Amino acid sequence: MASSHQAERNSVVTPGVEPTPVGQLPPVGQVPSHMHAQLVRQDRFGDPATAFVAEVVPTPDIRPDEVLIGVMAAGINYNNVWAARGYPVDQIATRQRRGETEDFHIGGSDASGIVYAVGGEVNGIEVGDHVVTHPGVWDADDAWIARGKDQMTAPTARIYGYDTNYGSFGQFTRVQAHQVLPKAAHLTWEEAAAPTLVGTTAYRMLHGWQGNVVSEGDVVLVWGGSGGLGSQAIQLARLAGAIPVAVVSEPERGAYAEKLGAAGWINRRDFNHWGVPPLVDDAAGQKAWTAEARTFGKRIWDIVGSRQDPAIVFEHPGAATIPTSIFVCETGGMVVICAGTTGYDAMVDLRYHWTRQKRLQGSHGTNDAEARAYNDLVLAGAIDPALGRTIRFEDIPGAHAAMGRGEEVFGNVSALVGAPHPGAGADL
Ligand code: NAP
C-alpha cells in the first residue's frame, strides 16, 4: 500500500493558461502549465551569483495533502547560499537518491502569497487565502510522529525550499498543508515573506528546549544581533521578559539591534580570541585566551548592569565563537546552536562544560506548534519582521552572493515574485 507521502501528485494546471511575466500572477485559481523560477543546477554549483539562473519550468503538481501557492514575495535565507554552492550537501543528488526526478533546485524557504490549489485531503485552507509558509516538512506517516514525538526530530523531517524542491523562488510553490499559516493583514507581501524561517527557528531555540526555556530576567546573548536570526531572537527574548545582549561587527548593526530590543551590544571586532583556543597543555596560551574571554564576559555584565551571565547563548557562527559561548554561559545554562557558518570544527573545554553543567543543544527548523506560536506573535503585531531591504526577482542570485560574503547588514531580505511593486498586500 502506498503511504500518504508517496501518494501520486495530481496536476492542478488550468488548460490554456499561459505563464505570466514576473510581477504578475494569473487570476486566482488559474494555474499555468509553466512558470518562471530561479533555478540552481549542478553544473553551476559555486558562487550564488552564477549558480542561480532564471528559467521557465513546468508548474509542479500537488499531492492530496499539499497546497499550491502563487508566490507574491520570497524571503532570502542563508540556506540557499549553501544550496547554490552545493556544499556541504548537494541537494539535487540527495533528492535524486530519494527517487525524485528533477535535475534542478528551486530554493526559497519563506513565501507569502495566495492559495491557488488545494489537494483533496486538505481541510481549512481555501483557494484565495492569503498565507505564509513555515519551513518544517515531514512525511505524514512518519512512525516517530505517529508515536507523538516532536515532528522536527523525525527521521523524515526536512527544511522546505532547501531540502525540498519547488520553494518560493518560483511563481508557484508546493507545500504541505500543515506548513500554511495565515498572513498578517497589516504586513506587505515582502514584509510577510521576510521572517518566518528565521523567526520560527529562533522561537524553537528559545522556547523549545525544556529545562532551559527563555524566562523573565534571563540574560540572552545573541550572536549576529542585526542579522536574520538575531533580529528575531532579540525580539523573542524581549517578549519573554529576558535581557537580550547582541554581538555585532559594527556600530550601525549594534544600533539596529538596540532598536529591536537589545539592552546593548558588543563589537566582536574588539576581540581576537576567536576559533580553537590554545590546547590544555599550553598554559600560557590558555591564560591569555581566558583573560580575553573574561573581558568579553565582563562587557556582558556592563550592559546588563550586574554580574549576571547569559542563561542562553543563541549560537549560529559555530567554530569561531563556540569556545566563548560555552565559557560565558551561566552555570546550568544552555548554548543553543542551529548552524556553523564560520566552520563545523568547534572546540569545547569539557572541564568547564561538565563541572558547570552547561548544555550544548542543537536546534533545527520548527515543528507545527512552534511555528503557529511564532506566527501568532506576528499576527498580533508583536514581532517586527525586520525587513532590511526588498529586491527584484532578478536580484535573487546577487542577494545570495552578498549574504554569503557577510554583506547583508540589517535583518531579512525579501524578493518580489508575483507582487507588482513594494508596498502591496497590506490592509491598512
Ligand atoms: P545572516 O542574516 O547573514 O546573519 C548572520 C550573522 O552572523 C551576521 O549578522 C553577522 O553579524 C554574524 N557573523 C558573521 N560572521 C561572524 C563571525 N565570524 N563571528 C560571529 N558572528 C558572525 O544569517 P542568518 O539568517 O541569521 O543565518 C545564520 C546561519 O544560521 C546561517 O548559516 C543559516 O544557514 C543558519 N540557519 C539555520 C537554521 C536552522 O534551522 N538550522 C535556520 C535559519 C538559519 P556581525 O558580522 O554583525 O557579527
Residues whose N, C-alpha, C, O or C-beta is under 5 A from the ligand:
A	BS01	NAP	Y78 N79 L197 V198 T201 W223 G224 S226 G227 G228 L229 G230 V247 V248 S249 E250 R253 H316 P317 A320 C338 A339 T341 T342 S363 H364 G365 M403 E408 G411
